[in-house]
């Protein structure tokens, strides 16, 4: 089974790019973030002709929103509202006749100032990560099958996940307050990172390049904000993990690129 995750930055605007991904890479499941699509307006008809008829969505108008499109049937869908806010940041599916649950997550970006006392957005992000630790632990420790956690985590946790560790230490997405929390979730819940298993440190890898860069490819000032983590029982079943950097060069792209992994 091939699973991909992609912050699409408006699914209706970039449905054609999603179809190109489906045709070129043939994922079984694609988890999307920042769909910017209110309920009832998801472009299901764009994907159904390619065999992706099973859709789970948690959408909002204008911002946020997550979804999962699948050519594999699922028999259960769930959403979780972190920090008591119904802001479209999680959806999950449990595949039919399977013990596998797939999650699409969109962790808050956190604003510009890495100070929770003066920046409510950053405070919200830290609270989200704190809650995510207990929530994730509850899933992986309840004996209820295997889990794949995907999405735009908006944190580049490792030094080699950013173009300059020293210059980004005080930039939201790579501050110690964020990276320590995210790595603590991974360590506490014993979650496997198949991308880093495939491309170990100190190799630099990124999944996001700012729109502000005139030539993103030449400057290559990226960050690895998008992740796929699997529960311990799946760690030895992952292969072909990749970040699809070339997608950033497609016409009218998202500023994020897809991440994918095969799970046996």
N, C-alpha and C positions, 0 to 999 in steps of 0.2 A: 504494500500500500504506500502510495506517495502522498505526502502531506506538505502543503505549502502555506505560507503566511505572507500577507502583503498589506501594508498601509497604503490604500489605493487613492486616498485624498479625493473622494467623490466617486462613488461607484457608477452613478448615472453618466457623469462626464467621461469616465474612462472604461466603460463597459467593453469597448472594442479592444482595449489593452488586456483586459481580463480574458477575453476570448482568445487573443493571441497567445497568452500564457497557457490556456487550456489546450489549445491545438499544438503548440510547440513542445510543451513539457509533459502533458498528459497526467497531471496530478489527479488523484482520486478525490481529494478534499482540498479546498482552498479556504483559509480563514482570512477574512478581510477586516481592516480597521479604518476608522475615519471615513465611514461610508457616506456620511452627510445625507442620509436618505430617510425621510419620515416613513412610518409604518404604512404599508399599502402601496408604496411607490417603488419598491425594489424591482430592478429590471430583470425579473425571473425569465421573461420570454427571450432575453438575449442569450441565456445560457442553456436553456432546455434543449434546443436543437442539437447541442453538442453532447447531450446525455446527462447534463447536470440539472436534474429535476428536483432535487431535494434541497430545500433552502431553510435555514434558521436565521432569524435576524432580530436584532435589538436596536432599532433605529430611532433617530431623532431628526428634527428638522434643522438643517443648516450647519450642524456641527456634530462631532463625535460619531457614535454609531459603530456597531460591529455586526458581522454576519459570517455564516459558514455556508458555502455552496458545495454540494457533494453529488457524485454519481453513485454513491453507496447509500442505501436506505438507512435511516436512523429511526429508533422507536421512542426516543425521549429527548426533549429539549429543555434547557434550564437557563435562567439568567440570575446573576447575583448583583445586587446594588451595593457597591462598596461605599463605606462612610455614610450610609443612609441616603445616598443620592441616586435617583433614577436617571443617570446620565449616559446610558448606553455604552458601558465599558466592558461588558462581559456577555457572552453567550456560549453555551456548550451543547454538544450532542452526544448521545450514546448510540453507537452503531447497532443496528438490528442484529440479533442473534450473536452478540459479541459482548466482551467485557471491557471494551475500549471506549473511553470518553475523550473527546477532543474539545479543547477550550480555545476561544478567541478572546484575547484581552487587549485593552487599550489603556495603559497606565497614563495618568495625567502628565502633561509636559512639564508643568511646574513654573511657568513664567520665566522671567529674566533674572530676578534677584534671588540668590540662594540663602535667603534669610526668612525662616518661618515666622518670625515676629513681625516683620514688616510686609511680607508677601503672602497673602492668603492662598495663592495658587501653589506656592512651594510647600506651605503647611499642609495643604490638602494632599499633595503628592506623598509626603512623608507618612501621613496618616493612612493613605491608601496602601503603601508598602507595608506598614505595620500590620494592617488588617489582612493583607494578602498572605503574610506569613502564617497566621493561625488558620486562615481559610484553606490555603494549600495543604498545610499539614493535616488538616481534617480530611481532605480528600485522599491523600496518599496513605494515610494510616488507618483508614476505615475498612480495609480489606475488600473494597468494592471495585476490583478490577484495576486495569492500567489506565494511565492518564497521559495525555499529550497537552502541554501548556504552550500556546503559541501567541505571538502578537507583537505589537509595538509597545515595548516595555519602557521606552523613553529614557533608558539608562544604558550607558556603555560601561560595563562593570570593570573591565580589565584595562591595564595600561596600553596594551596593543589593540584595544578596541577603538582608539581615537588617534587622530593624526599627530597630536602632541599632548602627551600626558601632563607635562609641566604647565603648558599654557591653558589647559582646560580644567585644571583642578578647582578653579573657582567659577566655572561655567556650569550652569544647570544642565544635567544629564551625566556629568562625570565628577560631581563633588563627592567627597568621602561620605557625606550624610546619605547620599543615594546609593552609591556603589556598595557600601558596607551592608546596607539593608538588603539589597537585591542578592548579594552573594550569601548573606545569612539565610535567606529563603532557600536558595539552591542547596546550601550545605545542610541545613536542618532537615529538609525534606528529601535529601539524597537524590536530587534531580540531575540527570545526565544531559550535557550539552553536546549534541552530536556534531555541531559545526566545529567547535573547538577540538573535539576528538579527531575530526577529519583534517583540520588545519590548526595544529597546536601553536601555542605561543613559542617564540615571539613574533610570528608572522602577523602583520597588521591586516585586518579585514574590517570592512565597513558595509553598512546597509543603507546609509543615508548620506546625502550630499545636499547642501543648502541650495535653494533656488537663487540665493544672492550672489553666488559665484558665477562670474561671466563664463568661465571655462572649468566646470566641475572636474572634468577628467584630467586636465593639465595640473590643476592645483591639488587635486585628490585629498582635500581636507574633509575627510569623512568621519563618521562615527557608527559603531555597530549598536543600533538601538532596537533592532528587530531580532527576535529569538524564537527558537523551538527547544523546549525542554521536555524530557520524557521521564516518567517514573522509573524506579530502579529495575523493575521487571522487564522493561523494554530496552535497557541500555545496551545489551549485547545483540539486539536485533536491528540496529540502525546502520544504514550505509548510505553512500552517495550524498551526504549532506553538502549543501552548496548555497552560496549567496550569488544571485544572478545579477551581477554588476552591469552586464550589457543592457539590461532592461532600462537603466537610467538614461540611456541614449535613445530610447524609442521616442516617437513623436508625441509631444505634449505629455511627458511622463509625470508620474508622482515623484516627489523628492526621495521616496523610499523605494527599495527594490525587494523583490520576493526572496524569501529563504525557503528552502525545501529539504526534505529528508525522506528516504525510503525506509519503511519499517516492515520487516519480514513477519 
